[in-house]
Amino acid sequence: MYGPRHSWLKLTLLFVLLATASSVQAQSWLSDRKRAEGRGIRVGDLELHPGVGAEVGYLTNPFYAHANLRPTAALRIAPHLFLTTLRGERLEADGEQSKPGWIDFSGGLSGSFLHYFEPVVRDAFNLDLNGDLVLAPERPVSLRLTETLRRSAVPFSESTLPQGGQGSDYTNYYESAGAQVLFRSAGGLLRGGLGYRFGYAWFDDKGFTYNNNISHNALLNLGWEFLPKTALFYDATFTHQSYPNRNEMLNAPRLTRLVNNNILTSRVGINGAITSRIGATAAVGYTTGFYSEGDEPDGVIGSVEVRYTPSPISEVALAFDRGFLPSYQGNFQDRTRIYARTRWLFIGALMLAARAGVEFLTFGYDAVQMSTRSDRRYFGDLSGEYRFVDWLAVTAQAGVLVDDTTFIFRIPDNPDDPARFTAVEIWLGVRAFL
């Protein structure tokens, strides 16, 4: 048996997992506002959409470990409250004119409490607060303001557990706030935006605070709709990321590398309808990075997605994308991903959604491990929901994540730690919503 993962590896694994599209640690309905919302409650010019879900589940590998998996049953309670300005469908249903007002807002607050029945796993309270406000929408000049605050306490790797305790505090936060000036021509055929976004990630556990990081992002996007449902687009992002506490590691063993960096990414592409039910998006671009030390990302990026949409809430899609992602190991990940996804409504009450794919990850050279790393990761998830009435539904969700890699972490005076793992989660529950 291999020993537990070393505590310094937690952040490496956390950011690898955040990069994948396969986690079922969040409720599937919360990722789809159309599915999560019901009729809603009208309050003046606003709509309120409250709801709550309760689930029981089983996790085969909560710490994403190679050995000593510690499977556990779990209970998850998840309330939410979404808030929006009145939309066109509701205005029309209420016999009112649907026309742009001076304020367009969409936001919400959702949370989840997870209790793990295995005593070595801490209970987790997660929170997601977000808002998107547009002043003077659909006018020649608009202002868009965005805000996101996330709190996560879900375990992402095992550490040595103190006697009678539950290991390290996994709580981490991410704050993002942005402003963007939007421009459009009189008919809306030409659109553009120029903006800025601030990001800050931080951790509660004092053992992780040197991983706190700040990012400043400059954003540019342009669009030209040259056919009724087809448009060319261009976007560019410049990001400066820094680690204000990285000097805390100067007198500690260099087990991970935190490097201030600048990254420039630009893309050009086309998004449009091939037929009334088939659409596609294709883009190609380039990413280059400038790091104070170590390998730097530099190469062509791109994506292609083909969609079949027989109805507004039913869809099948095939997709390919390649790009660069941040990483605490080797500075960055070069990711190529191929996947399929579907969402389908049966008999007006049963909604099924599925996603499956494979991704190939290549990390920059790791000067600490003195090696490179390549991973092949398989992911899949399936969720279903049956609505008894328009405000009550039973839900089911299952997901699998397999990291197939030969990479092994080697640290002096510690056992070797293979990076490969397999994790499966299954959930069954009920939810009520308006």
N, C-alpha and C positions, 0 to 999 in steps of 0.2 A: 504493500500500500504506500502511496505517496503521501507526504505530509501536506498540511494545509497551505494554501497560497500565501506567499509573503505579503505583508501589509503594503509594501511599496508598489506591488503589482496591481492593486485595486484600481487606481486611476487609469492605468493602461487599459485594463479590461472594460472599465466603465465607458470610456470614449469609443472603444471598438463597438460595444453594444449599442450606444447611442447612434452610431452610424448605420446600423442595419435597419431594415424595414419590417422586422418580423416579431417584435416583442408583443406578447399578449398581456403584459403587465398593466396595460391600460384597457379600459372597457371599449369594445369595438364601436358601440353606439356614440360615444363621446367624440370620436374622430370624424363623425359624419353628422353635421348639424341637421341636414334634411331628415335623417333617420331619427335623431334624438328628439327633435321637436314635434309637438303635437299641434293642436289648434291654437293653443296659447290663450293668454288673458290680456285683453286690451285695457290699457291704463292711459287715457288721453291719446297722445300720438305715439305711444310705445306699446310693444308687445312683450309680455313676460312669459317665459317658458320654464316652469319649475319641473323637477323630477327627482327620483331617487331609485337606486337599484341595490339589490342585495344578492350576493352570490356565495356559493361554497365551491372550493376548488382543490386541486391536488397538483403539487409541483414536484417533479422528480429530481430537480437539481437547482435549488434556489441560489446557490453560490457559484454556479457555472464552473464547477470543479471537474478535474479529470477523474479523480477517485474520491472516496469518502463523500458521497453525493448528498447525504442528509435529506432525503425526500420528506415532504411535509404536507399535511392538509392545511387549508387556509380559509378564512372568512373575509369577505370584502364588502364593505358598505360604501356606496358612492352617491352622494347627492349632487345636484347641479341646479343652477339658475342662469338661464340665458336671457338677454335683454337686447331688443332691436327696435329701431324705428319701424313704423308701419311699412309693409312691403306691398308690391303691386297686387298680389293675389288677394290679400285681406282687404285692401282698399276697394277692389272691384267687387268682392263678395259683400262688402258693406254698402255698395252702391255709391262709392265716392270716386272722384277722379284720381287716376294714378299719374302723378307728375312729380318731377324732382322737387324736393323741398330745399331748404338751405342747410339742413343737417341730415347726414346719413350715419347711423351708428349701429354697430354690431359688437357684442361683447358677452362676457359671461364669467361665472365662477363655478368651478367644479372641484371636487375633492374626493379622496378615497381613504378609508381606514382599512388596513390589512392586518389581520391577526393570524400569526403562524402558530400552529399547534406544536411544532417542533420547538422545544425551549431554547435552542441555541440561535434562533433567528429572532431578531428584534421585531416588534410590531412597527408598522410604518404608517405615517400619515402624509399623504401627498396632496398637493394643491396646485391648481392651475387657474390663474386670473389673467384675462386678456380683454383688450378693447381696441376697436378700430373705428375712428371718427373721421369723417370727411366733411369739411366745411365748404359750402357752395358746390355740391356735386353736380357733374354734367355741365358746369360752366366753363368758359374759356380758361379761367385760372381757379384752381381749387387747392385746398390745404388738407393733407392727410396726416393724422397723428395716430401712432400705434403704441401699445403698451402690453408687455407680457411679463408675468412673474410666475415662475414655477418652483415648486418645492418637491423634492423627491427624497424618500428615506428607504427605498427598496434596496435590499442587499445586492451587490454586484460582484463580490468575491469574498472568499472566506479568509479570515485571519486567525492567528492564535487566540483562543478564547480564554479569558481569565477564569479561574475557578469560580463556578456559581454565577458567572456573568453571561452576557450575550454579545460579546465581541465589540468591534468598533462601531462608532456612530456613523451611519452611512448618509446622514442628512446633507444634502447639497442644494443650492439655490441657483437660479439663473434669472437675471433681470435684463430686459431689453426694452428700450424706449427709442422711438424714431419720429422724425418729421420729414414730410416730402411735399414739395410744391409740384402740382400736377398741371399740365397744359393740354388743351385740346382745340382742334379747329372747330368752326361753327357747326359742321356736319358730323363731327366726331371721327372723321377718317384718319386724321393725324393725332397722335397722342404722345405724351412724353412726361417724364418726371425726373426730378433731381432732389436727392434727399440725403439724410444722415441718420445713422442708427448707432446707439450706444449699447454695449453689452458688458455684463459683469457676472462672473461665476465665482461662487465662494462656498466654503465648506464649514460645518460646525466643528468637526473633530479637529483638535489642535494638531494632530499628526498629519493632517492634509492641507493646512492653511497655506503652505508654500505653493500649492497648486492653484490658488486664487488667480484669476486672470481677467484682464480688462481688454475690450476690443472697441475700436472706432472704425465705423464703416461708412464710406462714401458710395452713394448709389446713383446710377443713371440708367434710365430705360426709355426706349423710343418704340413707337408702333405705327404702322401704316396699313390700314384696311383697304386693300385695292379691289376686293370682291365682297359681295354681301356678307359672307361668313368666312373669309380668309384674310389673314393679315401677316405681314412681315414684322419681325420684332428684333430689337437689339438691346442687350443689357450689359452693364459693366459694374464691377464692384472692386473697390480698393479697401483692404482691411489691414489695420495695424493692431497687433496683439502683443500685450506685455504681461509679465509676471512680477507684480510689485514686491512679492515676498520671496523671490527666488534666492536672494542672498542668504536666507536662513539655511540653505543647503551647503554653503561654502565650507563649513566645518563638519559636515556630515558625509557619510559615504555617498559617492556619486552613483546612486542606483537608478536614477531616472534623469532625463535631460529636459530642462525647461528653457526654451530659447525664444527670446523676443523676435518678432518676425513681421514682415510686410508681404501681403499676397495680392496680386492683381489678376482678376478673372474677367473675361469678356466673351460674349456669345452673340451669334446672329442666327435667326431661324425663321420658320414659317409655321403657322398654326391655322388649320382651316378644315372645312368640310369637303369630303370627296363626293359623298352623296348625302341625302337627307339623314341617313342613319350611320354613316361611316365617316370618321374624322381622323386626323393625324396631326402630330406635332413633331418637327425635326429641328435640331439645332446643332451647331458646331462652333467651337470656340477654342480658347487657349488660356492656360493658367501658368503663371510664373511666380515664384516666391523668392524672398530675400531674407535669409536667416543669419543671425549673428554667428552661428557655428553649425556644423553638420550638413547633411544633405538638404537640398532644396527642391521643391516640386517644380517641374517644368515640362509641359507637354500639351498635346491636343486633347480636348475634352469634347464630348458630344452626347446626344440622346436622340432616340426615335421612339415614338409611341403611336400605335394604331388602335383606334377605339370603334367598337360597334355599340350603338345606343338605340335600342328599339323603343325606349320610353325614358322620361326624365329621371327615373330612379332605377333603371336596369341598364347594365353596361358590361361589356367584356373588352379587355385591353391586353395587348402584348407590348412589352417595352424593353428597351436596351439603353443603358447609360454608362458613361465612363467619366470619372472626375477625380479630384484630389480632396481628401478630407484631413482635418487636423488629427494629430495623435501624439500622446506622450512618449511613445516608443518610435524612435527613428524620425521624429519631427512630423511625419505625414504618412497618409495611406494613399496609394494609387488603387482605386476601386473600379472594377468593371462588373456590371450587374445585368442579369437577364431574368425577367420574371413575367408572370401572367397574373392578372387579377380579374375578378368578376363580382358583380352585385346584381342579384336577380330577384324580382318580386313574383311570387306564385299565388294564384287565386286571391289576390288582393290582401292577403293577411300574413303570408310566410315570406320573410326576407332572408336570403342566403347570400353570404359574401365569402370569398375565398381568395387566397393569394399564395403563390409558390414561386420559388426561383432559386438561383444560385449566384453567388458573387465571388469574385476573385480579388484578394487583397494582397498588395505588395507594399511592405513598409520600407521607409528609408533606412540606410545603414545605422545600426544601433551600436554606438561607440562603447556603451557600457557592456553589452553582451558580446561585442566584437563580431557581429554577424548580421545578416539580413534575415528577413522573415517573410514567408508567403503563406497565405491561408486560402482554403477553399471552403466557403460557408454555404450550407443549404438551409433554406428557411421556408416555412409554410404556416398558414393559419386559416382556420375555418370558423365562421360564426353564423349563427342562425337566430332568428327572432320570429315568434308567432304571436300575433296580436289577437287577443280574445275580443277586445273592444278597442275603440280608438284612443284609450288612455292606459291600457294595461297589457303587458306582454311578458312571455316567458323567454329567457335568453339562454344560449349555449355558446361556448367558445373553446377552441383548442388550438394549440400552437406548438411548433417544434423548431428548434434551432440547433444545428450541428456544425461545429467548427472542426474541419478536417485539416489539421496541420501537423507537420513533423517537428515544429519548433519546440524547443525545451529551454526554459529559463534555468540558467546555471549560475549559482551564487556560492562563493567560497564558504565552507563550513555549514552548508545547508543542503538538504536533499534536492535532487533535480526535480523540476516542476513542469511537466508537459502542459502546453497551452491548449491542447485539443479538449473538447467537451461536447456533451449532448444534453439538451434540456428540453423537457416537455411540460406543458401546462394544460390543464383541463378545468373549465369553469361551467357551472350551471346555476341559473338564478331567475329572478323576476324583477321587473321594473315597472314603475308607474310614472306617468309624464303628462304634461299638458302642452 
